[in-house]
Amino acid sequence: MKQKNAYFYLNTKEDGVYIHLIPETEGGLSITTDEITSYLSKVKINDYDIKTLHTTVISLVEETEIKLSNGNMLPIMESVTFRISEDRKTAYAKWFPPSVGGKLLDEEDIKSSLTRENIKYGVQNTAITDFMRERCYNTEIVIAKGLDPVEGKSAEIKYYFQTDKTLKPKHNEDGSVDFHQLDMISHVNKDQLLAELIPANAGVPGIDVNGNIIRPQKVVNNILRHGNNIYLSEDGLKMYTKVSGHVELTDGKVFVSDTYEVLADVDTSTGDITYDGNVHVKGNVRTGFTVRAKGDIIVDGVVEGAELHSDGQIILKRGIQGMNRGLLQAKGNIFSKFIESSTVKSGGYVDTEAILHSKVYAKTDVIVSGKKGFVTGGEIKAGSMIRLKTAGSTMGTTTVLEVGVDPTLVDAYHDCEVEIVQLQEAKDKLVQVLTLFKKKVVMGEKISADKLQYLQKLSQQNTEIEKKLEPLMEKYMILQEQMEENINGKVIVENMAYSGVRISIGSVIYIIKNTEHHCQFIKDKADIRVLGLN
């Protein structure tokens, strides 16, 4: 390596100690006063004019020699210093020349210095050889290199079926749902490949220049988790279905089940239906009957005053006329041609063409599209958005549109509240009885063995109630905090919203006094603003 950086060396003459300064050549680094003073401190030269030295260094353009002190100095040996990077993967060496008459370092001296600095892995012997061949001072060179770890990779599972339950259906030009292209159910055939596990790769450890192990990032292992009707390959890396049916992914576990088809109506000829998979009703669901499914429920006909409960989605191709007793409840999304005089609860979103005098609750959105897309009467609650064409009516029918709070969260909060009240009432009654008996004991009244046994039973019941109350109160407080969080919901009206419609976003209420057209309602701090549609 050719000398480019500026450097210096010491020389003892008859009248004292001198420092010889050599400036940098083109492309090299200049020297600093701090570098020199640090070196002089190490060789125990402290009596010099720092101001003169600094002035000379900053104006150095040609070789210059200045006197440091009047004293004498024994010859100083060539020296080397080391610097280790923060990640300890690289060590650098910098040599300083000997004074005039001083000894040069040999290869053994350099290696001994490395050992003293605990630099023992990845020493670059060629770098030492190169320096010995052509000495280059005040210049850092890489003297040791650590070994980078080879990062591993966490296990990965590839699914060969639709796992995204948030996909929304295609709408026709008139806004109606195209039920022929829902593609919401992942159908599978016997022996079809469902999933494949790519095992974790732990990686390879590295070593820093001090010889310490550098461990790669921790990886996560995984396995193929599944329910019935599924089998794995011999190596456990591939998953297949034993039957034809439908497949879904729930909490990281794959389930395959057959679909139960009702070829006509759900009525007295079938009774109530409960099924672990999908249920497909080709006809209607008559008043008073119930359909429960672990998968999706599809009804080609009309749902009357009946109840449908699904752990998946509910799809009604002709809608529900609930007669004030109809109920649709799904953990997933709900699609219905229309909703009338019914209660609808969705763990996802609700998509329909009309809602009349109904209570509709959705965890995310309520979308009312189609040719009319109207909501008249009842209350609509959605976690994030309500989108419709027309809200209310010229008759001033009470219509409530509420966004910003997850309805399922509200139900959980109220259920928790009711349970706490009931337990607290029971506890208060027990405490009254226990307090009464305690007063009798204090007053010296004797208590029979039967009453003592009864008291022990009451005390045990009180302890059990307290054990239930504590986690319930914690849950109650958490739900309360979640409900108080400011969620930015909005109501979008594509056509008009009649006077009398009440809009709530979080805890803020806005009542429409004059008919609003083509607008959206958003929360702005403590108010609700009405904006035009873009």
C-alpha positions, 0 to 999 in steps of 0.5 A: 500500500502506497503512503498517502496519509500524513504522518509523523516521527520523532527525532532526538538531537543534541539540543532536544526532541523534535517531531518531523511532520510529513503532509498527505499526498493527493487523495490522502488524509491529513493528520490532526493535533489530537492524533499527535498528542495522543501518541506523545502521551503514550510515549510520555512526552508531555512538556511541549508547546501545544499551541505551536504544534497545533498551528504547524499541523493545521497549516502543514503543506510540506515536510516540517520539523519543530522542536518539542522539548529540550530534554533527551529521549531514548529511541522509540520502537515502531508501534501499532494500535487496533480498533474493533468495529461496534459489531466486532466483525472487523478489526483495523490496525494503524502503525506509527513509525519509530523515532530515528534510531528506533526498532521496527516491528517484526511479524512476531511482534505484530502477532503478539500485539494482536494476541494482547488485544484478544484479536484471534479470529480471521487475522489477515496474514497477507495484510501483515505481509503487505505492511512488512513489505511496504510500510504505510503509517497512520493508515487503517487497514483491515487486520482481521475479519469475523465470519458473518452468520448465515441467517436462517428462515422460519418455517413457512406454510403454503396453502393451496386454497383461498384463505382470505375471508375479507374478499368482497363479492363482485357487483353488477353495474346496477350495484346488485351482488353477482351471486354467480361469482362470489367464489367465497367457498373453497371447494376441494376434491378428494386427495387434493393437496391443501398445504405444504410445510417448508421446514425452518432453517436454523442458519449457521453461526458466525464468529467475531474477531475475538472468537465469540460465536455470533448466533443467527436470528432465532427462527420459528418452527411450525407444523401442519395443524388440521382437523378430520378428513385430512391426512399428511404425507409420510414426511409430514410436510404435505397435507391432503383431503380425504373427502370432497367438500370445502376447506377453510383455515381457522386460527391456523388450523385447516378444516375440511367438511362436506356440505349438507344440501337441503333440496327443498324447504327447511320446514316440518319435513326437515325440522331444525338443522344443525351441521358441522360443515356448510349448509345449502338450502335449495328452497326457503327457510320457513317461519319458526325453524332454525339452521345452525352451521359450523361453515357457511349457510346458503339459501336460494329461496326466502328466509321467513321468521327463522333463525340462521346461525353460522360460524362462517358466512350467510348468503341469502340469494332472495333475502329475509322477511323476518316478521320481527322474529327473523335472525341472521347471525354469522361470525363472517360476512352476510349477503342478502338480497334484502333485509326486512323486519329482522335482526342481523349480526355479522362478525365481518361486513353486511352487503344487501340491496335494501334494509327495512325496519331492521336492526343490523350490526356489523363488525366492519362495514354495512353496504346497501347498494343495488338499484335503490340501496335504501335504509328505512327504519330501525338501526344500523351499526357498523364498526367502520363504515355504512354506505348506502344510497338513501336513508330514512323516508319522507314520513320521518321514519326513525332511522339510526346509523351508527359507526365507530364502535364494534357492535360485538364489542358493545355486546360483550361489554353489556354481557360482562356488565350484567354478569358483574351486577348479578354476581355483586348482588349475590355477594351483597346478600351473602355479606349481609347474612355473614355480617348478621351471624358475626354480630351474634357471635360478638354478642355471645350468642351460641351458634349451633353446629348446623348453622356453623356448617351453613356459615362455612358454605356461605363463606365458600360461596362468597370466596367463589364469587370473589374469584369470578369477579376479579377477572370479570372486572379486569375484562370489563375495564379492558372492554371499556377502554377499547370502546372509548378509543377514538375509531374513525368511522364514516357514513356515506350517502350516495343519494339522499338522507331525509330529515330525522335520520340520526347519525352517531360516530363514536359518542357524537350524535348528529340529527339531520334537520334538512335533507342532505344529498350526495354526502358523507359524515365524518367525525371531527374532534367533538363534532360530526362534519358533513362533506360532499362526495368526491 
